[in-house]
């Protein structure tokens, strides 16, 4: 199928796009993504791989339009929908990133709910 991306015509096929993305690890994505197989790729990463152009040369909308025409599923991913990093061996998903000292005070400063200590002269004695 003929698709115009960054004012250049490309003859793209679904099989050709799949072949271009084979072996490429998806980058972390927030925003528009293309679902290829079981993976979600940022549209700019797909556009760069398929057209061999710099990402600054085309818009995400151009790639979304082309990939949709080829039959790929395109969607938008927000920061909250991103997969959380896996918990370490001593952490569980419920306790990852928490601290026993969260919300406590000491003489060096005040800690908020995340355990971040703020050094401020009015908090020290």
C-alpha positions as CSV (number, residue, x, y, z in Angstrom):
1,X,0.0,0.0,0.0
2,X,1.3,3.4,-0.9
3,X,1.7,5.7,2.2
4,X,3.1,9.2,2.3
5,X,5.3,9.9,5.4
6,X,7.3,13.1,5.7
7,X,6.3,14.0,2.1
8,X,7.9,10.8,0.7
9,X,5.9,8.0,-0.8
10,X,6.5,4.5,0.6
11,X,5.2,1.1,-0.6
12,X,4.4,-0.6,2.8
13,X,2.9,-3.9,3.5
14,X,1.9,-5.4,6.8
15,X,4.4,-8.3,6.3
16,X,7.1,-5.8,5.5
17,X,6.5,-3.8,8.7
18,X,6.5,-6.9,10.8
19,X,9.8,-8.0,9.2
20,X,11.3,-4.5,9.8
21,X,10.4,-4.6,13.5
22,X,11.6,-8.2,14.0
23,X,14.4,-8.3,16.5
24,X,13.9,-4.7,17.6
25,X,13.2,-4.2,21.3
26,X,10.3,-1.8,22.0
27,X,11.3,1.4,23.8
28,X,9.3,2.6,26.8
29,X,6.3,4.3,25.4
30,X,4.0,7.1,26.6
31,X,1.6,8.4,24.0
32,X,0.8,6.8,20.6
33,X,1.8,3.2,20.2
34,X,1.5,0.5,17.5
35,X,0.7,-3.0,18.5
36,X,2.8,-5.4,16.4
37,X,2.5,-9.0,17.5
38,X,2.3,-9.0,21.3
39,X,4.5,-5.8,21.6
40,X,3.6,-2.1,21.8
41,X,6.1,0.1,19.9
42,X,6.1,3.9,20.1
43,X,4.9,5.1,16.7
44,X,8.1,7.2,16.2
45,X,10.2,4.0,16.7
46,X,8.2,2.2,14.1
47,X,8.3,5.1,11.6
48,X,12.1,5.4,12.0
49,X,12.6,1.6,11.4
50,X,10.2,1.4,8.4
51,X,11.2,4.6,6.6
52,X,14.8,4.9,7.7
53,X,14.2,8.6,8.3
54,X,15.0,10.6,11.4
55,X,12.2,10.8,13.9
56,X,12.1,14.5,13.7
57,X,11.2,14.4,10.0
58,X,7.7,12.9,10.4
59,X,4.8,13.3,12.8
60,X,3.3,10.5,14.9
61,X,0.0,11.1,13.2
62,X,1.5,10.2,9.8
63,X,2.7,6.9,11.1
64,X,-0.5,6.2,13.0
65,X,-2.5,6.8,9.8
66,X,-0.2,4.5,7.7
67,X,-0.2,1.7,10.3
68,X,-4.0,1.9,10.7
69,X,-4.4,1.6,6.9
70,X,-2.2,-1.5,7.0
71,X,-4.4,-3.1,9.7
72,X,-2.3,-2.6,12.8
73,X,-3.9,-1.5,16.1
74,X,-2.8,1.9,17.2
75,X,-3.6,3.2,20.7
76,X,-2.6,5.8,23.2
77,X,-0.8,4.8,26.4
78,X,-0.6,7.1,29.4
79,X,2.1,7.1,32.1
80,X,-0.3,5.3,34.5
81,X,-0.9,2.4,32.0
82,X,2.8,1.7,31.5
83,X,4.0,-1.6,33.0
84,X,5.5,-1.1,36.4
85,X,9.1,-2.2,36.8
86,X,9.4,-5.7,38.3
87,X,9.9,-5.9,42.0
88,X,13.3,-7.0,43.2
89,X,13.9,-10.4,44.9
90,X,13.3,-9.0,48.4
91,X,10.4,-6.8,47.5
92,X,6.8,-7.7,46.5
93,X,4.8,-5.6,44.1
94,X,2.8,-4.3,47.2
95,X,5.9,-3.0,49.0
96,X,8.1,-1.9,46.1
97,X,9.3,1.6,46.6
98,X,8.0,2.0,50.2
99,X,10.1,2.8,53.2
100,X,9.7,2.1,57.0
101,X,10.8,5.7,57.6
102,X,8.1,7.4,55.5
103,X,6.4,10.2,57.2
104,X,8.8,10.4,60.2
105,X,10.8,13.4,61.4
106,X,14.3,13.7,62.5
107,X,16.7,16.5,63.4
108,X,18.0,16.7,59.8
109,X,14.7,17.7,58.3
110,X,11.2,16.6,57.5
111,X,10.2,13.5,55.5
112,X,7.1,13.4,53.4
113,X,4.9,10.3,52.7
114,X,7.5,9.0,50.1
115,X,10.4,9.2,52.6
116,X,12.0,12.2,50.9
117,X,13.7,14.4,53.5
118,X,13.5,18.1,53.1
119,X,16.2,20.1,54.8
120,X,14.7,23.3,56.1
121,X,16.0,25.3,59.1
122,X,12.5,25.7,60.5
123,X,12.2,21.9,61.0
124,X,15.5,21.4,62.8
125,X,15.9,22.1,66.5
